[in-house]
Amino acid sequence: MKTNDYLRPRFDLSEKRPLFVQPYVQKSRVPSPVFDMHYELEMGLVLEGRIRRQHGTSRRIFGPGEMWFCGMWEAHGYAITQAPFRALVFVIWPPLLMGSRFAESPEINLMQPFLIPPERRAKPDHRHRRSLLERGERMFRNLQTSPRVAPHPVRLRLQAFDFLLTAIEFVQGHPLPAAPEADLTGIRPALDLALGARRLVTQKAAAQVCRMSRDRFIDQFQKMMGLSFAQFALRHRIREAARALVDGDTPVKAVANDWGFTDVSHLHRLFLKHYGCTPSAYRTRSRQSSSGTDN
């Protein structure tokens, strides 16, 4: 695979294909941070080498046996600080976890590791690191040695759940978000509305398609998603503008207009906030980083 390929794929995840697992290999260091943001949840397990992850003002280095988590539309960047680098990268359709409840342990919320603020995400102790490494190496080998025989999707889902349960174990003792009581079905029309829009979608309009009062909708959405509907809808449009910049040669002004931003300066400010660079710089940097040789 090419360097950084897992950052910008069109996963097309859905109820029928809710999970993507990638054995990621990087033979050389990536010293300059590469930034991204996406709707899908991301979980990574380092097997070899070190990676520096940046989430807002939080910066942290992860080594073998340690896991990183990235929530919905969470702007993030990474740099490979020690190579060769190997990791398992899980990309997850959020409703898969939101809809997973266990009658025997109703307190378990598989979304918890993604909802904890980056600066408060705990690191595993020696016992958990050793267990994670053993299971991760076994899964990595299976994925690499039989590329034409894909593991059964249910097996991949159960393995992902196993890693998530381990993560919940090692953050015990740290404040955890409670499992939301809201039903995802109730807010799904708002998700469809936001993800299909190229213009601003108001919370009032989203509440109407969900047949809720505005206040009840705002509360339910925040509990289920870990961010407000306004943030969710805006970050979707920022991400799609970023894809348009990388995938084509459309002028920045036209991209801003296509995705419902007031003007170029509006898009410029949002890119500086979420990606740490201007739209033009993002286009250049992303194309340079994705033009590496196969590993």
Residue, then its C-alpha position, 0 to 999 in steps of 0.5 A: m500500500k502507499t504511504n498514508d493511503y488509509l487517511r483518505p479512502r472512500f470507505d463507503l461504510s454502511e450497515k452491510r459493511p460497517l468495518f474496515v481493517q488495515p494492516y498498516v506498514q510504513k518503512s520510513r519516518v514521516p516527520s511532518p504531521v499529516f492532518d485529516m478529519h472524517y465521520e468514521l471512527e478510527m482505532g489504531l494499535v501500534l505493533e512496531g515503531r512510534i507514532r505522534r498523534q495530534h488532536g487539537t492542542s493535545r500531542r502524544i507519542f504511541g509505542p508498541g502495545e498502545m492504542w489511539f482513538c479518533g472520534m467522529w469529525e475529530a481533526h487529527g494529525y500524525a507523524i511517524t517518529q520511529a520506523p519501521f512502523r507497523a499498526l492495525v488500523f480499524v475504521i468503524w461506521p459509528p452506528l455499529l457501536m452506537g447500536s451495540r448493547f449487551a443485556e448482561s452488561p448494560e453499562i458497557n458503551l463501546m463508544q466510550p474510548f472515542l468520547i473521552p477528550p484526547e488529553r484524558r485518554a489513558k494508556p494501557d499498563h504493562r499487562h494490557r500492552r502485552s495482551l494487545l501486542e499478542r492479539g494484534e500480531r496474530m491478527f496482523r499476520n492473518l491479514q497479511t498472509s492471506p490477502r486473497v482470503a478475507p476474514h469473515p466480516v463477523r470475525l473482524r467485528l468480534q475482534a474489533f469489539d475485543f480490542l475495544l473491551t480491552a481499551i475500556e478495561f484499561v481506562q477503568g478508574h478514569p471518568l467515562p461518558a455514560a452509555p446514552e439512553a437515546d435511540l439512534t433510530g430517532i436521530r438517523p434522519a438528521l444524519d442522512l440530511a447532514l451527510g447529503a447536504r452541500r449547504l448549511v443545515t440548521q438544527k431546526a431543520a434537523a429537528q423537524v425531519c426527526r419529528m422532535s422539538r429543537d431542544r429535545f433534538i439538540d440534547q439527544f444528538q449530543k448524547m448519542m454523537g458526542l458533539s453537537f449537530a452544528q459541529f457534525a454538519l459543518r465538519h462534514r462539509i469541511r471534509e468534503a471540501a478537503r476531498a474536492l481539493v485533493d481529488g481535482d483541480t477546481p479552484v479554491k474559490a469554487v470549492a468554497n462555493d460548492w460546499g456552502f461556505t460564505d467565501v474563500s476567507h471563511l473556508h481559509r479560517l476553518f482549514l486553519k482551525h481543523y487542519g492547521c494550514t490553508p486550503s491551498a497548502y492542504r492540497t499541496r501537502s496531501r498530494q505530496s504525501s500520497s505520491g510515495t512509493d508502495n511499501 
